[in-house]
Amino acid sequence: ALVTAELGAAFQDPSAGVAWVEEAFGETMACLCGYLAWVSGATDNAIYPTLFMEYVTSVAGWENDDFSGWTRFGVVALITICLAGLNYTGLEIVGNASMVVCVIAMSPFIILSIMAAPNVVPSRWFQMPEVSDEDGAELFDDDFQTSEGPLPLLTLGGILWRPYLNNLFWNLNSFDSAGSFSAETTSA
């Protein structure tokens, strides 16, 4: 975040990371950076209509066999077209819709946090979980993070490094996007 703030202040350009890469490595690398950022964003955004449909079918109790094939494709495509149309209408509408979605999405977490606050035991915050297995695989409720892969499930200092790094990189993804707004700010 500090790197983004520093570079955003130095290069007040809406292209953010592309401008930074162009200054450091030249036009060819900047073009590659911009293209890969676009591919990453398009790929990342493509999962949301499908994920939304998974939630809807799960909550509604529909079977995957009942809601698959062309029907599923049509509904996901319709959601995508509606969201693209919303983006096309303008920034103010998108901003207002984003605020509504944010309030709806965050309200369960806020309510549960308020309800759970009396049950918080601060002395447990820094306790390491008791692990009977030497690699800590039983801490996960599925096999995705603990299955065999190109990297071994290495533990060092009580940390499962593969899931830790996966979460770290996922959570830090797109920090440089904030630099795109630096051109919209003014110096105080």
Backbone as ProteinMPNN parsed JSONL, in Angstrom:
{"seq_chain_A": "ALVTAELGAAFQDPSAGVAWVEEAFGETMACLCGYLAWVSGATDNAIYPTLFMEYVTSVAGWENDDFSGWTRFGVVALITICLAGLNYTGLEIVGNASMVVCVIAMSPFIILSIMAAPNVVPSRWFQMPEVSDEDGAELFDDDFQTSEGPLPLLTLGGILWRPYLNNLFWNLNSFDSAGSFSAETTSA", "coords_chain_A": {"N_chain_A": [[0.827, -1.183, 0.0], [1.979, 1.203, 0.736], [3.9, 1.52, -1.238], [2.253, 1.825, -3.459], [0.993, 4.229, -2.766], [3.196, 5.964, -2.722], [4.227, 5.782, -5.378], [1.912, 6.52, -6.741], [1.679, 9.175, -5.985], [3.975, 10.213, -7.123], [3.684, 9.677, -9.872], [1.146, 10.947, -11.259], [-1.046, 9.633, -12.889], [-3.649, 8.188, -14.794], [-3.136, 5.644, -15.739], [-1.623, 4.295, -13.916], [0.013, 1.562, -12.718], [0.982, 0.834, -15.247], [2.203, 3.162, -16.18], [4.209, 3.349, -14.283], [5.72, 1.059, -14.818], [6.46, 1.609, -17.45], [8.148, 3.808, -17.107], [10.224, 2.611, -15.699], [11.014, 0.302, -17.2], [10.489, 0.607, -19.919], [8.575, 0.996, -23.054], [7.71, -1.476, -24.213], [7.55, -3.372, -22.1], [5.702, -2.005, -20.545], [3.44, -2.094, -22.168], [3.01, -4.858, -22.176], [2.527, -5.21, -19.433], [0.144, -3.691, -19.127], [-1.583, -5.134, -20.815], [-1.589, -7.702, -19.585], [-2.656, -6.967, -17.111], [-5.2, -6.222, -17.92], [-6.166, -8.701, -18.921], [-6.043, -10.179, -16.55], [-7.926, -8.775, -14.976], [-10.274, -9.114, -16.53], [-10.526, -11.908, -16.488], [-10.741, -12.359, -13.727], [-13.118, -10.944, -13.129], [-14.915, -12.442, -14.554], [-15.684, -14.603, -13.045], [-17.624, -13.863, -11.217], [-20.479, -13.669, -12.0], [-20.979, -16.429, -12.322], [-20.345, -17.414, -9.788], [-22.304, -16.057, -8.308], [-24.57, -17.321, -9.347], [-24.138, -19.897, -8.362], [-24.498, -19.447, -5.623], [-27.212, -18.637, -5.612], [-28.522, -20.953, -6.618], [-27.824, -22.725, -4.608], [-29.002, -21.597, -2.282], [-31.665, -21.543, -3.078], [-32.128, -24.203, -3.294], [-32.036, -25.695, -5.606], [-31.239, -28.343, -7.796], [-28.154, -29.137, -9.415], [-28.45, -30.511, -11.795], [-30.992, -29.784, -12.61], [-30.7, -27.182, -13.279], [-28.858, -26.433, -15.479], [-26.587, -26.465, -18.309], [-27.806, -24.912, -21.235], [-29.694, -23.265, -20.037], [-28.498, -22.381, -17.664], [-26.252, -21.104, -18.795], [-27.574, -19.083, -20.227], [-28.763, -17.545, -18.151], [-26.497, -16.713, -16.699], [-25.214, -15.27, -18.727], [-27.148, -13.271, -19.11], [-27.052, -11.941, -16.627], [-24.44, -10.954, -16.808], [-24.706, -9.223, -19.032], [-26.553, -7.388, -17.995], [-25.014, -6.255, -15.917], [-22.945, -5.146, -17.434], [-24.434, -3.299, -18.888], [-25.251, -1.65, -16.773], [-22.751, -0.578, -16.058], [-22.272, 0.859, -18.377], [-24.095, 2.923, -18.239], [-23.151, 4.964, -16.618], [-20.924, 6.622, -14.298], [-21.982, 7.653, -11.892], [-24.351, 6.201, -11.383], [-23.286, 3.618, -11.215], [-21.633, 3.951, -8.978], [-23.581, 4.493, -6.973], [-25.046, 2.091, -7.075], [-23.023, 0.359, -6.308], [-22.633, 1.157, -3.672], [-25.084, 0.377, -2.529], [-24.949, -2.41, -2.897], [-22.688, -2.89, -1.343], [-23.6, -2.201, 1.262], [-25.627, -4.125, 1.568], [-24.102, -6.473, 1.36], [-22.293, -6.226, 3.485], [-23.86, -5.97, 5.771], [-24.735, -8.454, 7.115], [-22.274, -9.27, 8.277], [-21.65, -7.142, 9.949], [-23.82, -7.181, 11.722], [-23.518, -9.768, 12.852], [-21.001, -9.426, 14.02], [-21.538, -7.513, 16.003], [-23.333, -8.982, 17.55], [-21.619, -11.01, 18.408], [-19.647, -9.769, 19.87], [-19.761, -9.64, 22.793], [-18.842, -12.187, 23.432], [-16.156, -12.408, 22.887], [-12.884, -13.463, 23.561], [-10.069, -12.093, 24.433], [-7.624, -13.229, 25.273], [-7.244, -15.495, 23.802], [-6.383, -14.774, 21.294], [-3.704, -14.898, 20.427], [-3.01, -17.553, 20.578], [-1.675, -20.515, 19.312], [-3.118, -22.988, 17.177], [-3.871, -26.275, 18.371], [-2.26, -28.929, 16.994], [-2.495, -32.125, 15.855], [-1.581, -33.682, 13.75], [1.458, -33.674, 11.885], [1.669, -31.864, 9.742], [-0.489, -30.161, 9.862], [-2.802, -30.456, 8.322], [-5.404, -31.085, 9.058], [-6.636, -28.791, 9.817], [-8.04, -27.654, 7.78], [-11.139, -27.612, 5.998], [-11.519, -28.815, 3.595], [-9.971, -30.503, 0.783], [-8.56, -28.909, -0.91], [-6.542, -26.936, -0.268], [-4.708, -28.553, 0.967], [-4.039, -30.654, -0.638], [-1.959, -32.741, -2.745], [0.47, -31.07, -4.634], [2.372, -28.981, -6.906], [4.141, -27.853, -5.133], [5.429, -28.865, -1.988], [3.519, -29.438, 1.044], [4.642, -27.499, 3.092], [5.706, -26.94, 6.363], [6.83, -24.505, 8.534], [7.912, -23.18, 11.41], [5.388, -23.536, 12.469], [3.63, -22.691, 10.522], [1.602, -23.171, 7.733], [2.801, -22.934, 4.709], [2.043, -22.903, 1.937], [-0.892, -22.529, 1.77], [-0.901, -20.137, 3.238], [0.666, -18.309, 1.683], [-0.89, -18.337, -0.636], [-3.301, -17.132, 0.268], [-2.226, -14.696, 1.088], [-1.232, -13.526, -1.334], [-3.649, -13.412, -2.753], [-5.165, -11.652, -1.196], [-3.634, -9.335, -1.39], [-3.848, -8.665, -3.994], [-4.234, -6.461, -6.7], [-3.587, -4.043, -5.435], [-2.213, -2.048, -6.726], [-4.121, -0.924, -8.314], [-5.32, 1.14, -6.989], [-3.654, 3.227, -7.468], [-4.526, 4.242, -9.859], [-6.351, 6.192, -9.332], [-4.931, 8.347, -8.589], [-4.502, 10.436, -10.357], [-6.831, 11.797, -10.199], [-6.817, 13.173, -7.875], [-6.026, 16.092, -5.921], [-3.316, 18.192, -4.981], [-2.8, 19.17, -1.625]], "CA_chain_A": [[0.0, 0.0, 0.0], [2.856, 2.372, 0.776], [4.512, 1.65, -2.568], [1.213, 2.379, -4.321], [0.816, 5.638, -2.399], [4.378, 6.72, -3.141], [4.267, 5.864, -6.842], [0.746, 7.276, -7.172], [1.971, 10.59, -5.798], [5.03, 10.602, -8.056], [3.154, 9.589, -11.244], [-0.3, 11.145, -11.202], [-1.479, 9.203, -14.217], [-4.688, 7.17, -14.65], [-2.681, 4.297, -16.115], [-1.012, 3.76, -12.688], [1.106, 0.612, -12.841], [1.552, 0.848, -16.598], [3.116, 4.306, -16.226], [5.358, 3.025, -13.451], [6.538, 0.079, -15.54], [7.04, 2.284, -18.616], [9.268, 4.627, -16.648], [11.332, 1.762, -15.243], [11.452, -0.75, -18.121], [10.244, 0.935, -21.317], [7.236, 0.84, -23.631], [7.329, -2.87, -24.462], [7.135, -3.971, -20.827], [4.483, -1.317, -20.122], [2.353, -2.667, -22.969], [2.771, -6.193, -21.644], [1.922, -5.027, -18.117], [-1.238, -3.261, -19.326], [-2.344, -6.244, -21.393], [-1.772, -8.734, -18.564], [-3.585, -6.438, -16.118], [-6.542, -6.319, -18.51], [-6.528, -10.127, -18.935], [-6.285, -10.56, -15.158], [-9.205, -8.205, -14.56], [-11.371, -9.769, -17.246], [-10.645, -13.275, -15.969], [-11.227, -12.275, -12.357], [-14.513, -10.517, -13.135], [-15.757, -13.45, -15.197], [-16.157, -15.611, -12.097], [-18.666, -13.384, -10.321], [-21.828, -14.153, -12.342], [-21.064, -17.863, -12.054], [-20.377, -17.559, -8.338], [-23.626, -15.617, -7.893], [-25.526, -18.392, -9.682], [-23.913, -20.995, -7.411], [-25.156, -19.067, -4.383], [-28.662, -18.66, -5.808], [-28.996, -22.346, -6.708], [-27.637, -23.345, -3.299], [-30.013, -21.073, -1.365], [-32.986, -21.937, -3.571], [-32.27, -25.655, -3.189], [-32.124, -26.322, -6.917], [-30.199, -29.309, -8.136], [-27.344, -28.728, -10.561], [-28.998, -31.131, -13.007], [-32.193, -29.045, -13.007], [-30.34, -25.825, -13.698], [-27.544, -26.545, -16.111], [-26.596, -26.359, -19.762], [-28.149, -23.64, -21.873], [-30.428, -22.421, -19.09], [-27.486, -21.758, -16.807], [-25.488, -20.19, -19.639], [-28.42, -17.931, -20.526], [-28.929, -16.707, -16.965], [-25.201, -16.086, -16.422], [-25.011, -14.262, -19.773], [-28.072, -12.175, -18.825], [-26.474, -11.193, -15.505], [-23.275, -10.245, -17.335], [-25.189, -8.14, -19.883], [-27.137, -6.374, -17.115], [-23.929, -5.546, -15.244], [-22.264, -4.328, -18.441], [-25.328, -2.173, -19.15], [-25.145, -0.756, -15.627], [-21.483, 0.144, -16.209], [-22.373, 1.749, -19.538], [-24.962, 4.064, -17.943], [-22.384, 6.071, -16.066], [-20.207, 6.45, -13.043], [-22.809, 7.954, -10.721], [-25.244, 5.055, -11.147], [-22.439, 2.509, -10.774], [-21.242, 4.266, -7.604], [-24.737, 4.294, -6.092], [-25.322, 0.656, -7.028], [-21.952, -0.255, -5.516], [-22.91, 1.44, -2.262], [-26.195, -0.48, -2.119], [-24.419, -3.773, -2.807], [-21.78, -2.911, -0.196], [-24.402, -2.226, 2.488], [-26.283, -5.433, 1.635], [-23.103, -7.517, 1.583], [-21.621, -6.062, 4.774], [-24.782, -5.961, 6.903], [-24.672, -9.652, 7.963], [-21.026, -9.29, 9.038], [-21.758, -6.132, 11.011], [-24.787, -7.69, 12.706], [-22.906, -10.884, 13.577], [-19.912, -8.9, 14.853], [-22.153, -6.887, 17.174], [-23.876, -10.057, 18.381], [-20.54, -11.836, 18.947], [-18.704, -8.969, 20.653], [-19.662, -10.017, 24.214], [-18.232, -13.509, 23.583], [-14.749, -12.368, 22.487], [-11.913, -13.723, 24.627], [-8.803, -11.595, 23.88], [-6.474, -14.066, 25.625], [-7.114, -16.564, 22.805], [-5.989, -14.211, 20.008], [-2.356, -15.258, 20.031], [-2.771, -18.969, 20.784], [-1.562, -21.352, 18.109], [-4.012, -24.142, 17.278], [-3.237, -27.553, 18.686], [-2.238, -29.729, 15.779], [-2.019, -33.475, 16.135], [-0.835, -34.111, 12.566], [2.652, -32.837, 11.794], [1.588, -30.812, 8.735], [-1.621, -29.289, 10.124], [-3.798, -30.565, 7.263], [-6.764, -31.221, 9.588], [-7.197, -27.467, 10.071], [-8.821, -27.25, 6.619], [-12.341, -28.413, 5.848], [-11.534, -29.446, 2.286], [-8.658, -30.984, 0.363], [-7.952, -28.031, -1.912], [-5.304, -26.32, 0.2], [-3.78, -29.533, 1.519], [-3.803, -31.743, -1.581], [-0.642, -32.759, -3.366], [0.604, -30.09, -5.692], [3.761, -28.835, -7.339], [4.938, -27.523, -3.96], [5.016, -29.667, -0.827], [2.829, -28.718, 2.118], [5.775, -27.233, 3.976], [5.455, -26.191, 7.584], [8.03, -23.949, 9.134], [7.488, -22.287, 12.482], [3.959, -23.724, 12.703], [2.851, -22.046, 9.465], [1.445, -23.896, 6.467], [3.218, -21.853, 3.821], [1.321, -22.84, 0.656], [-2.149, -21.786, 1.938], [-0.609, -18.783, 3.713], [1.069, -17.484, 0.548], [-2.05, -18.214, -1.521], [-4.168, -16.105, 0.843], [-1.508, -13.426, 1.088], [-1.241, -12.965, -2.682], [-5.018, -13.115, -3.147], [-5.596, -10.46, -0.472], [-2.872, -8.175, -1.818], [-4.057, -8.49, -5.427], [-4.817, -5.212, -7.209], [-3.25, -2.848, -4.678], [-1.77, -1.012, -7.654], [-5.287, -0.29, -8.931], [-5.606, 2.395, -6.279], [-2.835, 4.251, -8.097], [-5.254, 4.8, -10.994], [-7.119, 7.344, -8.876], [-4.037, 9.434, -8.181], [-4.66, 11.574, -11.274], [-8.067, 12.487, -9.857], [-6.639, 13.895, -6.627], [-5.308, 17.36, -5.996], [-2.374, 18.42, -3.871], [-3.355, 20.066, -0.611]], "C_chain_A": [[0.877, 1.253, 0.0], [3.538, 2.605, -0.566], [3.511, 2.274, -3.528], [1.012, 3.867, -4.027], [1.984, 6.479, -2.897], [4.424, 6.882, -4.657], [3.078, 6.637, -7.392], [0.951, 8.77, -7.028], [3.014, 11.075, -6.797], [4.541, 10.636, -9.502], [1.644, 9.722, -11.18], [-0.879, 10.904, -12.583], [-2.543, 8.127, -14.047], [-4.231, 5.758, -15.026], [-1.908, 3.613, -14.993], [0.171, 2.851, -12.969], [1.755, 0.586, -14.2], [2.541, 2.003, -16.729], [4.374, 4.024, -15.412], [6.297, 2.08, -14.182], [7.189, 0.731, -16.759], [8.253, 3.127, -18.212], [10.479, 3.771, -16.292], [11.888, 0.871, -16.347], [11.171, -0.474, -19.593], [8.849, 0.589, -21.797], [6.798, -0.597, -23.798], [6.829, -3.536, -23.187], [5.861, -3.313, -20.306], [3.272, -1.853, -20.878], [1.995, -4.059, -22.457], [2.087, -6.124, -20.286], [0.446, -4.638, -18.242], [-2.11, -4.382, -19.859], [-2.615, -7.317, -20.342], [-2.695, -8.264, -17.447], [-5.019, -6.52, -16.637], [-7.019, -7.765, -18.522], [-6.857, -10.595, -17.517], [-7.631, -10.034, -14.676], [-10.39, -8.864, -15.229], [-11.597, -11.186, -16.736], [-11.217, -13.266, -14.565], [-12.705, -11.911, -12.326], [-15.446, -11.54, -13.756], [-16.303, -14.466, -14.202], [-17.377, -15.158, -11.314], [-20.09, -13.765, -10.733], [-22.012, -15.643, -12.059], [-21.137, -18.125, -10.556], [-21.738, -17.143, -7.784], [-24.673, -16.699, -8.173], [-25.363, -19.599, -8.753], [-24.607, -20.693, -6.091], [-26.673, -19.159, -4.513], [-29.184, -20.084, -5.849], [-28.855, -23.06, -5.375], [-28.72, -22.9, -2.314], [-31.409, -21.522, -1.779], [-33.209, -23.445, -3.478], [-32.42, -26.357, -4.528], [-30.968, -27.291, -7.104], [-29.425, -28.803, -9.341], [-27.861, -29.326, -11.855], [-30.22, -30.383, -13.52], [-31.858, -27.692, -13.622], [-28.949, -25.849, -14.313], [-27.689, -26.34, -17.619], [-26.92, -24.968, -20.244], [-28.904, -22.707, -20.942], [-29.451, -21.665, -18.199], [-26.667, -20.735, -17.59], [-26.289, -18.923, -19.915], [-28.566, -16.996, -19.342], [-27.621, -15.993, -16.626], [-24.906, -15.003, -17.457], [-25.914, -13.051, -19.542], [-27.556, -11.312, -17.663], [-25.297, -10.353, -15.994], [-23.698, -9.05, -18.186], [-25.803, -7.024, -19.034], [-26.056, -5.575, -16.397], [-23.147, -4.67, -16.211], [-23.115, -3.104, -18.785], [-25.303, -1.162, -18.019], [-23.859, 0.06, -15.703], [-21.548, 1.163, -17.329], [-23.174, 3.013, -19.215], [-24.229, 5.224, -17.292], [-21.865, 5.807, -14.678], [-21.09, 6.685, -11.825], [-23.734, 6.788, -10.384], [-24.45, 3.86, -10.639], [-22.008, 2.725, -9.323], [-22.376, 4.04, -6.625], [-25.089, 2.816, -5.962], [-24.267, -0.072, -6.201], [-22.167, -0.024, -4.031], [-24.041, 0.569, -1.73], [-25.716, -1.919, -1.94], [-23.498, -3.901, -1.599], [-22.559, -2.999, 1.117], [-25.077, -3.582, 2.64], [-25.274, -6.524, 1.981], [-22.481, -7.424, 2.975], [-22.563, -6.17, 5.973], [-24.777, -7.259, 7.713], [-23.406, -9.704, 8.819], [-21.078, -8.305, 10.198], [-22.69, -6.623, 12.112], [-24.179, -8.823, 13.521], [-21.755, -10.421, 14.468], [-20.461, -8.257, 16.119], [-22.698, -7.952, 18.113], [-22.776, -10.862, 19.062], [-19.603, -11.083, 19.87], [-18.653, -9.356, 22.133], [-18.95, -11.352, 24.45], [-16.751, -13.546, 23.222], [-13.868, -12.571, 23.719], [-10.543, -13.311, 24.096], [-7.595, -12.472, 24.192], [-6.247, -15.191, 24.609], [-6.57, -16.07, 21.473], [-4.63, -14.694, 19.536], [-2.019, -16.716, 20.297], [-2.674, -19.677, 19.445], [-2.504, -22.537, 18.264], [-3.221, -25.4, 17.621], [-3.381, -28.456, 17.479], [-1.687, -31.099, 16.118], [-1.188, -34.01, 14.974], [0.349, -33.174, 12.385], [2.569, -31.74, 10.747], [0.377, -29.905, 8.9], [-2.736, -29.376, 9.106], [-5.223, -30.641, 7.795], [-7.396, -29.879, 9.912], [-8.096, -26.996, 8.938], [-10.017, -28.167, 6.465], [-12.482, -29.033, 4.454], [-10.104, -29.828, 1.905], [-7.931, -30.021, -0.545], [-6.6, -27.492, -1.465], [-4.267, -27.349, 0.633], [-3.484, -30.682, 0.563], [-2.394, -31.645, -2.163], [-0.616, -31.756, -4.502], [2.055, -29.983, -6.098], [4.694, -28.473, -6.181], [4.495, -28.404, -2.798], [4.31, -28.798, 0.201], [3.835, -28.508, 3.241], [5.317, -26.466, 5.199], [6.788, -25.741, 8.148], [7.576, -22.942, 10.176], [5.995, -22.388, 12.745], [3.064, -23.104, 11.653], [2.802, -22.966, 8.254], [1.67, -22.878, 5.358], [2.428, -21.777, 2.531], [-0.029, -22.139, 0.82], [-1.922, -20.351, 2.405], [-0.251, -17.864, 2.547], [-0.072, -17.295, -0.445], [-2.989, -17.122, -1.015], [-3.506, -14.737, 0.824], [-1.558, -12.775, -0.293], [-2.654, -12.608, -3.124], [-5.487, -11.829, -2.47], [-4.862, -9.203, -0.905], [-3.038, -7.886, -3.305], [-4.715, -7.133, -5.702], [-4.587, -4.007, -6.313], [-2.876, -1.715, -5.615], [-2.932, -0.327, -8.354], [-5.635, 1.03, -8.263], [-4.805, 3.543, -6.868], [-3.514, 4.907, -9.295], [-6.017, 6.057, -10.61], [-6.23, 8.538, -8.531], [-4.16, 10.647, -9.095], [-5.908, 12.385, -10.939], [-7.934, 13.304, -8.573], [-5.905, 15.203, -6.851], [-4.387, 17.486, -4.796], [-2.969, 19.419, -2.913], [-2.374, 21.163, -0.271]], "O_chain_A": [[0.555, 2.244, -0.657], [3.731, 3.747, -0.982], [3.866, 3.147, -4.32], [0.877, 4.67, -4.95], [1.79, 7.572, -3.428], [4.633, 7.985, -5.163], [3.208, 7.336, -8.398], [0.461, 9.551, -7.845], [2.95, 12.212, -7.265], [4.93, 11.515, -10.271], [0.936, 8.722, -11.061], [-1.161, 11.835, -13.337], [-2.363, 7.226, -13.229], [-4.886, 4.781, -14.661], [-1.569, 2.436, -15.124], [1.221, 3.318, -13.411], [2.957, 0.341, -14.308], [3.605, 1.84, -17.326], [5.474, 4.413, -15.805], [7.514, 2.267, -14.172], [8.343, 0.44, -17.071], [9.264, 3.143, -18.914], [11.62, 4.156, -16.55], [13.103, 0.693, -16.437], [11.583, -1.261, -20.444], [8.05, -0.014, -21.08], [5.635, -0.919, -23.552], [5.79, -4.196, -23.2], [5.027, -3.98, -19.693], [2.204, -2.043, -20.295], [0.818, -4.396, -22.323], [1.166, -6.895, -20.016], [-0.404, -5.191, -17.544], [-3.243, -4.563, -19.412], [-3.744, -7.792, -20.219], [-3.441, -9.068, -16.887], [-5.939, -6.847, -15.887], [-8.167, -8.033, -18.167], [-7.83, -11.319, -17.307], [-8.392, -10.762, -14.038], [-11.398, -9.144, -14.581], [-12.74, -11.613, -16.572], [-12.085, -14.077, -14.244], [-13.469, -12.512, -11.57], [-16.651, -11.506, -13.507], [-17.299, -15.129, -14.494], [-18.105, -16.0, -10.788], [-20.865, -14.161, -9.862], [-23.076, -16.067, -11.609], [-21.912, -18.971, -10.109], [-22.27, -17.801, -6.89], [-25.547, -16.96, -7.347], [-26.348, -20.247, -8.401], [-25.233, -21.574, -5.501], [-27.344, -19.695, -3.63], [-30.177, -20.401, -5.193], [-29.678, -23.913, -5.042], [-29.288, -23.723, -1.597], [-32.239, -21.843, -0.93], [-34.343, -23.914, -3.571], [-32.883, -27.496, -4.581], [-29.861, -27.064, -6.617], [-29.983, -28.116, -10.196], [-27.726, -28.712, -12.913], [-30.465, -30.347, -14.726], [-32.641, -27.133, -14.39], [-27.988, -25.345, -13.732], [-28.78, -26.078, -18.125], [-26.391, -23.976, -19.744], [-28.772, -21.488, -21.045], [-29.573, -20.455, -18.011], [-26.419, -19.63, -17.107], [-25.752, -17.817, -19.846], [-28.501, -15.778, -19.505], [-27.628, -14.805, -16.303], [-24.403, -13.935, -17.108], [-25.485, -11.917, -19.757], [-27.625, -10.085, -17.724], [-25.173, -9.181, -15.638], [-23.11, -7.975, -18.073], [-25.596, -5.845, -19.321], [-26.164, -4.354, -16.278], [-22.73, -3.569, -15.851], [-22.587, -2.004, -18.955], [-25.331, 0.045, -18.262], [-23.875, 1.263, -15.441], [-20.936, 2.226, -17.233], [-22.965, 4.056, -19.836], [-24.665, 6.368, -17.415], [-22.309, 4.893, -13.982], [-20.955, 5.982, -10.823], [-23.879, 6.43, -9.215], [-24.896, 3.163, -9.727], [-22.016, 1.786, -8.527], [-22.169, 3.46, -5.559], [-25.396, 2.341, -4.868], [-24.585, -1.013, -5.475], [-21.91, -0.913, -3.22], [-23.967, 0.075, -0.605], [-26.041, -2.567, -0.946], [-23.528, -4.917, -0.904], [-22.209, -3.793, 1.99], [-25.096, -4.135, 3.739], [-25.558, -7.398, 2.8], [-22.175, -8.452, 3.58], [-22.107, -6.436, 7.085], [-24.814, -7.175, 8.94], [-23.461, -10.137, 9.97], [-20.606, -8.6, 11.297], [-22.382, -6.495, 13.297], [-24.305, -8.842, 14.746], [-21.556, -10.965, 15.554], [-19.9, -8.442, 17.199], [-22.548, -7.846, 19.33], [-22.97, -11.348, 20.176], [-18.829, -11.71, 20.593], [-17.556, -9.395, 22.69], [-18.499, -11.615, 25.565], [-16.145, -14.617, 23.248], [-14.068, -11.95, 24.763], [-9.907, -14.087, 23.383], [-6.624, -12.456, 23.436], [-5.164, -15.775, 24.568], [-6.315, -16.887, 20.589], [-4.434, -14.881, 18.335], [-0.846, -17.087, 20.248], [-3.497, -19.461, 18.555], [-2.675, -23.044, 19.372], [-2.069, -25.565, 17.22], [-4.488, -28.712, 17.004], [-0.563, -31.229, 16.604], [-0.201, -34.712, 15.19], [0.248, -31.989, 12.704], [3.317, -30.765, 10.832], [0.229, -28.953, 8.134], [-3.552, -28.458, 9.021], [-6.164, -30.301, 7.077], [-8.578, -29.825, 10.251], [-8.844, -26.033, 9.109], [-9.934, -29.358, 6.763], [-13.473, -29.708, 4.177], [-9.152, -29.511, 2.619], [-6.788, -30.281, -0.921], [-5.62, -27.582, -2.204], [-3.073, -27.049, 0.663], [-2.745, -31.599, 0.922], [-1.736, -30.608, -2.08], [-1.588, -31.623, -5.245], [2.881, -30.798, -5.687], [5.892, -28.751, -6.235], [3.301, -28.662, -2.642], [4.48, -27.579, 0.225], [3.862, -29.258, 4.217], [4.62, -25.458, 5.083], [7.745, -26.512, 8.222], [6.922, -21.953, 9.844], [5.387, -21.419, 13.201], [1.856, -22.996, 11.862], [3.828, -23.476, 7.805], [0.802, -22.043, 5.103], [2.158, -20.673, 2.058], [-0.302, -21.21, 0.06], [-2.662, -19.448, 2.016], [-0.796, -16.767, 2.43], [-0.214, -16.222, -1.032], [-3.425, -16.275, -1.794], [-4.166, -13.73, 0.568], [-1.891, -11.595, -0.407], [-2.845, -11.6, -3.803], [-6.139, -11.001, -3.106], [-5.412, -8.107, -0.8], [-2.427, -6.95, -3.822], [-5.644, -6.728, -5.002], [-5.326, -3.028, -6.416], [-3.18, -0.553, -5.343], [-2.754, 0.745, -8.933], [-6.181, 1.931, -8.899], [-5.218, 4.699, -6.783], [-3.127, 6.001, -9.705], [-6.3, 6.897, -11.464], [-6.732, 9.618, -8.216], [-3.944, 11.774, -8.651], [-6.027, 13.538, -11.353], [-8.848, 14.051, -8.222], [-5.238, 15.383, -7.869], [-4.661, 16.942, -3.726], [-3.575, 20.405, -3.331], [-2.668, 22.015, 0.567]]}, "name": "protein", "num_of_chains": 1, "seq": "ALVTAELGAAFQDPSAGVAWVEEAFGETMACLCGYLAWVSGATDNAIYPTLFMEYVTSVAGWENDDFSGWTRFGVVALITICLAGLNYTGLEIVGNASMVVCVIAMSPFIILSIMAAPNVVPSRWFQMPEVSDEDGAELFDDDFQTSEGPLPLLTLGGILWRPYLNNLFWNLNSFDSAGSFSAETTSA"}
